[in-house]
Amino acid sequence: MDAMMRGNLSKPEEVRTFDRGKVEIVRMGGVTFGRATLQPGWKWSTSVKPLVKTKSCEVSHLQYHVSGRLHVRMDDGSEEEFGPGDVSMLPPGHDAWVVGDAPVVVIDISGMHEFAKPR
């Protein structure tokens, strides 16, 4: 890196939309930053699975949870719920959904390169 760089998730390079959600993408220094906004009723298996055509989410995520509550179920049956201030690392092989009536906002620094890209 020879110079400072600036990006802004409010002015994303790319926006991917899907049922009850969107991801705003900024790429910088080899990292794809994504801000996902997921509305109440969003569930990966009903909102994204039809686009990517995989059994479960095959993307690894390293996320900071800004707002809302996100419940995650791994393919092995283990479960966890994340909320504001949490940092989560999710390996491939999971489903996830919004809990409650508040939108979920997460900042992801590892899994948005391929997330919700139609296949």
C-alpha positions, 0 to 999 in steps of 0.5 A: 500500500502506497497511499491512504485509501477511503471507502464509505459503506453509505456510498457502496461500490456494489449493492446486492439485494434479496428478499428482506435484505441487502448487502452494501459492498466496499473493497479495499486493500484486498478486503471486501467489507460488507454491511448487511441489513436484514429485515424482520422475517429474513432467513438465509434459507428462504431469502438467499438459498434460492439465489445461491442454490446451496444446502446451507450458507457456504461462506465463512463470516467474521462479523461485528453486530451493530444492531438487532438479533441474529440467530445462527444454526450450524449444520451440526445442530449447534446454535447461537444468538448474536446481538449489538456489540458482539463479534462472531466468526461463523464457519461455512455450513449454517442457516441464520435468521432475524429474531424479533421486530428490529432489523439486523445490521452487521459489518462483515470483513471476511464473507461478503465477497461471494455472499448472495451472488446468484449462481 
